[in-house]
Amino acid sequence: SETFFSLFGTIAPVLNLQVANNKLYVLDKKSIKVFDLFGAFKNQYAISNITSFQIFGDEIVYLEKGFLKSYNEKTNLGKETALQKLETEVKQVGLIKDEMIYRTEKGIYIFELK
């Protein structure tokens, strides 16, 4: 839209959208942009080279170069955890309750979190 272009100077393809905490999170190739539910721009996080992410409370969680990373919106602190090594590259990670799900080119792996 015209407003998006005037804020960011370009219209980039949207890779992922999430709605959480009464906010809209929009992932493009350069960052995650955050808007309120009325469309007002709130913040931007320079997280690039990812294709998906999840929101858990104040944490933005995403896969980057073999690490599960998170960024806390309130504390502005990041964390990273190395993923379990597999024979093939992990393309996407999902967290659901007490399970971590890896998607690879060869299949889907589900790990129980303890």
C-alpha positions in Angstrom: 0.0 0.0 0.0 1.0 3.6 -0.3 1.5 4.0 3.5 3.8 0.9 3.6 5.8 2.3 0.7 6.2 5.7 2.4 7.3 4.1 5.7 9.8 1.6 4.3 10.7 2.9 0.8 9.9 -0.3 -1.0 7.2 -3.0 -1.2 8.8 -6.3 -0.4 7.1 -9.7 -0.7 5.6 -10.9 2.6 7.1 -14.2 3.7 5.1 -14.8 6.9 2.4 -13.1 9.0 1.5 -13.7 12.7 -1.1 -12.1 14.9 -0.4 -12.1 18.6 -0.5 -9.8 21.6 -3.0 -7.5 19.7 -0.3 -6.9 17.1 0.4 -7.9 13.5 3.9 -9.2 12.8 5.0 -9.1 9.1 8.1 -10.8 7.9 9.8 -9.8 4.7 13.4 -10.5 3.5 14.9 -7.7 5.6 13.0 -7.6 8.9 10.0 -8.3 11.0 7.7 -5.3 11.1 5.2 -4.9 13.9 1.9 -3.0 13.6 -1.1 -2.6 15.9 -4.4 -4.1 14.8 -5.4 -0.8 13.3 -2.4 -0.7 11.0 -0.2 1.8 12.9 3.5 1.0 12.7 5.0 0.1 16.1 8.5 -1.4 15.6 10.9 -3.2 13.3 13.4 -6.0 14.2 16.3 -6.5 11.8 16.0 -10.2 11.6 16.8 -11.4 8.1 17.5 -14.7 6.2 14.5 -16.5 7.8 11.3 -17.7 6.3 9.1 -18.2 9.3 8.8 -17.4 13.0 6.4 -17.9 16.0 5.3 -15.6 18.8 5.3 -16.9 22.4 4.3 -14.2 24.8 6.9 -11.5 24.4 9.3 -13.8 22.5 9.8 -13.9 18.7 11.2 -17.4 18.0 12.8 -18.3 14.7 15.4 -20.7 13.0 18.6 -19.2 11.8 21.7 -21.1 10.6 21.1 -24.2 12.7 20.1 -22.4 15.8 16.7 -21.8 17.4 16.8 -18.1 18.3 14.5 -15.9 20.3 14.2 -12.2 20.8 12.3 -10.7 23.7 10.3 -7.5 22.8 10.2 -6.2 26.3 13.8 -6.8 27.4 15.4 -6.4 24.0 17.5 -9.5 24.8 18.2 -12.4 22.4 18.9 -16.1 23.1 20.0 -19.0 20.9 20.0 -22.7 21.3 21.8 -25.2 19.0 19.5 -27.7 17.4 19.9 -31.4 17.5 22.1 -32.4 14.5 20.4 -34.4 11.7 21.7 -35.8 8.5 19.9 -33.2 6.5 19.5 -29.4 6.9 16.6 -28.2 9.1 14.4 -25.9 7.0 11.8 -24.9 9.6 11.2 -25.4 13.3 7.8 -25.3 15.1 7.0 -25.4 18.8 3.7 -26.9 20.0 3.2 -27.4 23.7 5.9 -29.9 24.7 7.1 -30.8 21.2 9.6 -29.4 18.8 9.0 -30.2 15.2 11.8 -30.0 12.6 10.9 -29.9 8.8 13.7 -31.0 6.5 14.0 -31.9 2.8 13.7 -35.6 3.8 10.8 -35.4 6.3 9.4 -34.2 9.5 11.0 -35.0 12.9 9.1 -34.6 16.2 11.0 -34.3 19.5 9.4 -34.3 22.9 10.6 -31.5 25.2 11.3 -32.4 28.8 
